[in-house]
Amino acid sequence: MTVEVKQTFLTLLVTSYFIAFGVMLGGSLIGGFGAFLVGQPPMTMIQRFSDSLRIWALVAAIGGTFDTFYFLERGIFQGETKIVIKQVLLIIFAMGGMQTGLIITRWLTQDHV
C-alpha cells in the first residue's frame, strides 16, 4: 500500500531549495571527512567537491528526470505559460540552494582569502 502526498507549489519550491543546499553542503563536508581519513587535505578537497557537485545538486533538486524539460517544452510549444513560469521558478530555487551551499563551503574553507 502506497500513500501519495500532494505537494503545493510553495512546498515544492522550498524542498527544491533545501535538497540542492543539502547535496552541496552534505556532499562536500562528508567528502572532506573521507579525504581526511585517507590522508588528503580536507579543506582543499571540500572546495573541489563543492565545485564538482554543483550540477548534481540541481539534478537532485529538480527530481533527476527530464520531467522539468518536458514541462518546459510543453509550456513553450503549447502556449501554457503558467507551466513555464513554475518550472523556471523551480530551477531558480534549486540554483539558489546550490549557490547558498557553495557560498557556505567557500566560507568554511576560506577560499576567498
N, C-alpha and C positions, 0 to 999 in steps of 0.2 A: 504494500500500500504506500503510495507516494502522496505527499502533501505538497501542493503547489502554492507558493506565496506570491501574490501580486505585489509589485513594487510601483510606487508612484514615481513620476519622473524626477521629482526632487530627491527622493531617496536613491534613485539610480545615479544621479549626479554626485551625491555625497559619497556613495560607496565606490564609484569610479575614481574619485579623487583619492580616497584613502587606500584603495587597492594599489594604485600606482605609487603612492607615497610609501606604503609598506614594502612593496617589492624593492624600491630603491634603497630605503634605509635598512631594512632587514637583510636583504641580499648582500649589500656592501659590508655591513658590520659582521655578519656571520662569516662571510668570505674572508674578511680581515682576521677574524679569530682563527679560521682554518690556516691562513697564511702564517700566523704567529706559531701555530702548532708545528708547522713543517720548517720553521726557521727563516721565513721570508719577512721582509719589513712590512708590518701590518698597515701602517698609515699609507704607505705608497700603494699597497695592494687595494686598500679600501677605495682610494681615489680612482684607481684603474677599474675596479669592479663597478663603481658608480657610473663611470663613463660608458662602460660596455653594457650596462643593464638598462640604459635609458629606453631603447626601443622595446625591450621586453616588458618593461613596466607599462608602456602604452598598450601593448598587445594583451597583457593580462587584464588591464583595466577595462578595455572595450569588449572583453569576452573571448579573445583568442580565435575568433572566427571571422568570416567575411560578411557577417550579417550587417555590420555597420556600412560597409561599402555597397552591399546590395540595397540597403535602405536609401543611401545617398543616390545611387543610380536611379532607383525607382522615383525618388523625390524630384530629381532633376528632369528626367525624361517624361515623367507622367504629370509633372506640374504640382506635386504635393510639397509645397514649401514648408509646411509645418514639420514634416519628417526631416527635411534637410536641416532646418534650424535645430531640431532636437539632436540630431547626430553630430552636428558641428559643436554644439554645446557639450555633448558627451566627450568628444575628443579634446576640447579645450579644458574641461575639468580634469581629464586624465593627464593632460600635459601640465596642468598646474600642480597636481600631486607629484608628478615626476620631477618637475623643476624644484619644488619645495624639498623633496628628498635629496636632490643633487646639491642644493644650497647648504643643507644641514651637513651632508657628508663633507663638503668642501670646508665648511666652518670647523668641523671636528678635526679634519686633517690639516688645517691651516694652509690649504692650497693657495690662498690668495696672498700669502706672505712671500 
